[in-house]
Amino acid sequence: MIIFINDHPLTVLGKKELSALDTSHFDKIVDARLTKIPSITFTGHLLIINVTEAASLQVLEAVQNKLSDQLLSVTLGCADRSLIEEKIKSQFSIVKASGGVVVKNDRYLLIYRRKHWDLPKGKLDKGERSRPAAVREIEEETGVRTALRDKICTTWHTYNDNGNKILKRTKWYLADCLDDSRMAPQVEEDIEKIEWLTAREAEALLVRSYSSIRFVFDCLKKGTKAAPGR
């Protein structure tokens, strides 16, 4: 599981995952038993091992409030991955959402909202399932009717809403365009424009977007079933 905290990826790994991890790409490896978390300089790709529940909350606070501009990612190694993940998630209100990567003639549908290129997505209505919510949100935000294919991935990212700490869980699906004759940006959601873009064009624009959105495209490229359709 990766949680994008203030757009910085934080990954939690258990014992088995950590033992199989190639640590050569980390800029710094810190043992939480030997170094106090508040004294760590959060820069580059950082791996912290032997993380306890208490230490995970200290890391969370540091990533939220004491960030260096040079921080690229944080990975936590721990004895019980699910325990640490639940501890971190418990610090937020969970919001469920879903969205999609829509394709047509080998082009991808991107929206421009709040000075960032993004993908159509939105919160689930009460009692709504993720797949129909993705179809509904795509059409509401872009006017494009779609049919979903496979799930691409799930992302988790944090944000503040009037002082409330929110952790949004978004399920992402690959979607075929059925009809874009009524394509138009939903201005009520601050969407300024919508464009069909090639993979190269989309990736170039997403360099200046959110890390979580780039992660969706990375998962799409890696997925054997997630190839552009009609």
Disulfide bonds with the S-S distance in Angstrom:
none
